[in-house]
Amino acid sequence: MKATSARLLRLLSLLQTRKDWPGADLADRLEVSPRTVRRDVDRLRELGYPIRATMGTGGGYQLGAGAALPPLLLDDDEAVAVAVGLRTAAQGGVSGIEETSVRALAKLLQVLPSRLRRRVDALGAFTVPMPGAGPTVDSDVLTLVASACRDSERLRFDYESHDGTLSRRIVEPHRLVSRGRRWYLVAWDTAREDWRTFRADRMRPLTPTGPRFPPRDPPAQGVAAYLAERMSVHMWPHQARIRLAVPAEEAERRGIGNHGRIEPADENWCVLVCAGGSFRVMACYLAMLDVEMEVEEPDELRAEMARLAVRLNRAASG
């Protein structure tokens, strides 16, 4: 009976990780026969888990939504992550779920073992959320987009760009990424045939989603790095290239890569590719890097840095 119970928990855990599971794959993972998988699925159904089965080639099992919420199976790290996420949601950022987040957090903390509660409390005590009046995202939008990412279903939405331009987009969604107090979707734009990023608070999804698509390989540098590069380089009107008198590894270690993309040049130099809303602002933050540099391009940035140098020299001598 103990072995059977452990296998049921393992089966439930697997069903929660993917939308569809072929019966043969489940049998291989559990190291049992397909017949045993069918019996275990029946046992889970008796416990209230709504598991759907499809027959024939490509058939399998899917954990669906039922009339009531059955117990969820979370490991220690997942339970801590859920608790921290609920605490963050209760402080704002996603509209419409603050109060429900507080209630859900209270229920979860009530049943967490003391060792896990200490981890949650430590994270809460030594992290400080930055308040802000930035845009919030409707929780229904996040849920729909996240589900489309999980199920590999095409997503249609109306999108408002930073200058107010409206457009209809059709994408193959890959990941939702949280950066600061904002959510971004990294997706393959079918019209532009390239990866793009979209701010979730500017999206108005259209239903239904679909059809399904085969998942693509993500951007080579990884989703987080791709988003960081898009935000620091491609999303601004003015771009520049600056040679820095430090190796690329040293520039990354000192956090200079937070201002743009670092490209190795030789053992002593690297190139910072950066962008901004104005060359005057770019000149100011480049002056704070505390490293010798040469502006490769454009001339407008050289002129702004020269004017900044004159003002600073005048202030120092006055």
C-alpha positions, 0 to 999 in steps of 0.5 A: 500500500505504501508503494502504491500511495507513493506512486499515486503521488508521483503520478499526480506530480507528473500530471501537474507539470504538463498539459498532456501526458501520453500513457506510454510516457507515464508508464516509463516514468513510473516504471510500471505497465500501461495497465497499472497507469490506468488503474492509478488514474482511476484511483486519483479520479476516486479522490476527486482529481478530474483526469481526462483520457483520450484514446488512439494514436497520440492519446493520453491523460490530462489533469483538467478542471473540476467542480471543486479544487482538489489538493495540490501537490507542492514540494518544499521549494514550490511551497516557499515560492508560492508563499513569497509570490502571494505576499508580493501580489498582496502588495500590488503590481497585479490588479484585482488580486491583492485581497484574495492573495492575502487570504490565500497566503494566510491559508498556506502559512497555516499549514506550512511546516515551521522550517518552511515558514521560517524561510518565507519569513526570512525572505519577507523580512529582508526584502523590501518591495519598491512602491510605485505608481506604475501600470498594473496588469489585469490578472486575467490577462496574465493567466490567459497569456501564461496558459498560452505559453504553457500549452503552446497555443498561438495568441492574438492580441491588440497592442499599444506601443510606447507612442500610442500606435495600435496594432493587431499581433499574432504570436507564438508565446514563449515565456512571461518575464517579470522585470521590476514592477512590469510583466513582459511576454517574449514571443515569436512574432509570426508577421515579422518572423522574429522574436519580440517582447511585449509589455503585458499591461499594453496587451488586449488578448483576443479569444479563443487562443490557438492553434497549437504550434511546435515549440521553437528554440528560445533566443540563443542568449536566453530569455532573461538576457534577450529581454534585458538586451531589448530593453537596454538597446533596441527599445530606445531611439538613440544608440551608441557604441563606446570602447571601454578600457577594460576586458569584457569579463571585467565590464560584466563583473562591474555591472556595466553590462546593465547599461547595454550589450558588452562585446569583447574587443581584445584582452584589454578593451571591450565595446559597450552597445547602449541606447537611451531616450536622449544623447544628453542622458546617455552622456551623463550615465556614461560619465558615471562608469568610472572607466576610460572610454572612447566614443566610436559613434555617433557624433551627437554623443561626442558633442554632448559629452564635450558639452558636459565636460565643459560644464563640469570643468567650469563648475570645478574651477568656479 
